[in-house]
Amino acid sequence: MTEKLNHTAPRSGAATPDLPLDLSKAEVLIEALPYFQRYAGRTFVVKYGGHAMGDPEAARDFAEDIVLLRAVGINPVVVHGGGPQIGQMLKRLGVESTFVDGLRVTDEATAKVAEMVLSGAINKELVGWIAAAGGKAIGISGKDGGMVTARKVNRTTRDPDSQIEQVVDLGFVGEPAMVDTTVIDTMVAAGMIPVIAPIAPGEDGATYNINADTMAGAIAAALGAARLFLLTDVTGVLDGDGNLLSDLTPADIARLREDGVIRGGMVPKLETCVAAVQSGCEAAVVLDGRVGHAMLLEFFTARGAGTLVRA
């Protein structure tokens, strides 16, 4: 006769007279509960930076965060970069790169390499990480389903000696001119996680490489996302003394930029944040993607972990 199960015995890991109950995990969940409830059914657009991708452990943490968001009813949409990886491939192929204001001057050969790296290796690697964490992701680019139409970008620079302004042709570098969210909406409704490479066609039929921050911001605005996360390799926005600024408005950003506190590569990131929150996204966050589960710390705890930008 089969022995009857003993339902009065303590479960594995449950509290016993000899094992004090650890409430820390329960407390974390209770702290996060209001955020789960508030943002269930909403969309988070997450830009995963090329520099933040370099560490496999960080990539696993990122994938787990994305899968957790989906599990609690939030719809994550991932847009990834890949500048360092493109640079490595170009170097292996013996192709020289030049930059203007942080944007890679992209000729036809470089554009083909960029598409190969972004839409191929990096995109599918991220899909694999998310699958390994238990999620269902599909890798696409702005080309798929007419999602993004790009327009060519040129830059005006000033010669440091003559102070004469000149227009620099960046080649096949673009920015989103139009975003059609039909493909994203369809994938999200099917329970999938879109992983988007920042490549898109122009009206002229050419293929353009788009800055991943800019791509993510445009998609977040078009989706009316609750959050745009820019995961990068910096802590966030720092003041003149090196302290993290946790909350900023567009007016704050303009003042800090005028004072020279915000400069360099942080300028285009914050321009993306401001454009997104002024065009339909509720708030944007700049935070360090190298920190384990930084996105969850930022969103699901009161203390946060990065710099929040909201109108």
N, C-alpha and C positions, 0 to 999 in steps of 0.2 A: 504494500500500500504506500502510495506517495506521501511523504511527510508533509504536513500542513505548514504553509509559510508562516513565519513568526512576524506579524505586522507590528508587534510592540518593540522589536529590536531597533536600536538606533541606526539610522542610515549612515552610509559612509560619509564622513566629513561633518556629520551633525554634532551638536553640542552634547557632551557627556559630562558627568561630574568631574572627570579628570581633564577635560578639554574645554577651556573657556570659549565662549562664542565670540568670534571676531566680527564686529559690526561694521568694519570699515567699508566692505564692498556694498553692504546694504545702504549705508549712508551716502555713498557715491550715487547709487541708483536713485535714492530719494531726492538728492540735490538735482539730478538731471531730469526728474519726472516732469516738472513744469515746462521744460524746453521740449521734451518729447511731445507733450500735449499741444503746445503752441504751434509747433512747426510740422506736425503730421500732415502729409499730403503736399507740403511745399517743396520747392526745388532749391538745392544748393549747387552752385557751379564752382568747381574746384580746379584751379590752375596748378598743375604739378610741374615745378621748374626743372630744367635740365640739370642744374647743379645739385638739387635736392635728390635727384634720381641716382646719384653715384653710389650710394650705400645700400646693399641688399637688405640689411636689417631695417633700414628706414623705409625701403620699398614695401617690405612685408607689413610694417606698422601702418603705412599709408593704405594699403589694400584692405587691411582689417578694419580701418576706420571707415572706408567707403562702404564695405559690406555691412557694417554695423548701422550706418545711417539708413541704408536701404531696409534693414531688418526692422527698424523702429518706425518705418513709414515715411521717411524723408527720401526724396528723389535726388540722388547725386548725379551730376553730369560732370565728367572729367575732361578738361582740356590740357594737353601736355605740351611742354616745350622740348628742347633737345639741342640747344645751341652748342654745348660742349661736345656732344656726340657728333654733330655735323662737322665741327671743326676737326675732330680726330679723323673722321673719314676723309675729309678734304686733304688733310696732311698726308695720310697714307697714299692718296692718289696723286700727291704732288701738286695740288691746286692751292695757290696763295689766296688768302682772304684779307679784305680791308673792311674797316667799319667806319660809319659816320653816325655820330650820336647814338652809339650802341646798336645800330642796325647794320647787318652784314650786306655789303654791296654784292648783289647776286646776279651773275650773268647766267646764260642759258645752261651751261654745264653745271654750275653750282646749284641752280634751281632743281635740276634733275637729281643731284646727290641729296639735296635737302628733302625732297619728296621721298626718295628711297629710304632715308634714315627715319624720317618722322612717321610716314604712313606705313612703313614696313617694320623695321627692327624694334623701334621704341614703342610704337603703338601696340604691337602684338605682345611685347614683353609685359606691358602694363595689363593687358587683357589676361595674360597668363597669371600674373600676381593676384589679380582679383578673383580669378577662377580658383586658384589654390586656397584662397581665404573663404571660399564657399559662395562667391557671388556669380552672377551671370552677366558678363560684359560683352559688348560688341564694339570692335574697333572700326572707326570710320574717319573720314576727313571732311572738310568743308565742301569737297567736290560731290559727295554722295547726296543724291536726291535734291540737288540744287540748294543745299542748306545755306551756303554762304556765297555771295558774289563779291569779288574783291575789286578794288580800284587801286591803280598804281600810286605809289608813294614816292615823292621827291623830297629832298631836304635842302633848306637854305642855310648855308654856313657863312661865317665871316672870317676872312683872311686875317690872322693875328697881326700881320705887319701893316698891310695897306688898309685894313678895316673895311675892305670892299666885300659886299655880300655876293655870293654866287650860288646858283642852283646846282645841286649835285644829283645826278641820275643814279638811283640805287638799283637800277635794273629790275629784276622780277621780285621786288618787295612790294607787298600790298597791305591794305587795311580793309576791314569789312565795310562794304557799301550797303549791303542788304543781308538780312538774316531771315530765313524761312525756317520756322521751328517744327514743321510737319514731321520730319524724320525723327527728331528728338522726341516729340510728343508720342509718336507711335511706339518707339522703343520703350519709353518709360511706362506707357500704358500696358505693355506686354511684360512688365517686370524686369526689363533689361537695364543695364547701366551703360550709357553711351560713353565711349572713350574716343575723344576727337583730336585728330592731328591738325595743326594750324596751316593747312594747305587749302587754297580755294582758286577757282577759275575767275578770270576777269571777263567783262563783256567783250573783250577783244579775242577771247578764246585762249589766251595764254594762262599758264599756271603760275600762281603767286605764292610766295612764302610770306606768312603773316606772323608778326610777333605774337607769342602765345598769350601774354598778358592782354594785349589788345583784343585778340580773338575771344578770350574768356569773358572780358568785359562786355563786348558786344552781344555775346550769347546770353549772358546774365541779364542784360537789359531787355533783350527781346523776349526772354522767358518770364520776366517779372520775378526774378529769383529772390528768395528771402535773404540769401547770402552769396557773396562772391568771395572765395578764399584764394588769395595769391600766396601759395607756398613757395618760398624761395630760400636763399642761403643767408638771410639776415634776420636779426631778432624782431625787427619791426622798425618803426620810425623813432629815432632818438632825438632828444633835445640837445642843446649846446653842451651840456655836461655829460652826455652819454646815457641819460636815463630814458627808459622806454615811455613813449607817449601812448597811452592806452586808448584815448578817444580823440578824434579830430573831426572837424567839419570842413567843408570846402573853403570857408573863410579862414579858418585856422591854417590850412595848408598854403593858401595864397600868402598869408603873412609870414609863415615860416620860410617859404621859398624866397620871398623878398629879402628876408633877413640873412639868407645864406645858410640857414640851418638844414634845410632840405636841398640836396644837390646830387649831382652824379646820377647813378642808375636808379635812385629812389624817385627822381622826378617823373619819368614816364610811368612808373608803377602807380604813383598817386594820381597822375593825370587819368589813368585808366579807372581808378577807383572813383574819382569825382565824376567822370563821364558816365559810369555805370549807375551811381546813385542818383544822378540827375536825369536818368533816362529810363527808370523803371525798376531798378534793383534796390531793395530796401537798405542794405548795408554791405560794405566791403571790408575785408580784413587782410592785412599784410602780416604774415607770421613765418617763423622759421620751420621749414619743412624737414630740417635735419633733426629736430627734437621729436622723440618718440611720442606719437599720438597728440601732437600739438594742436591739431584741428579739434579734437574732442575736448581738450583742456580749454581751448578758447571758447568753444560754444556751450559746452554742457557744465561749466563751472562759473560761479559768480566772479572769480578773480580774473579769468581770461588768460590769454597767453600772447597776444599780439597787439596790433594797432587797428582799432575799429574806426572806419570812416562812414559817416552817415550824414544825410542832408538835414 
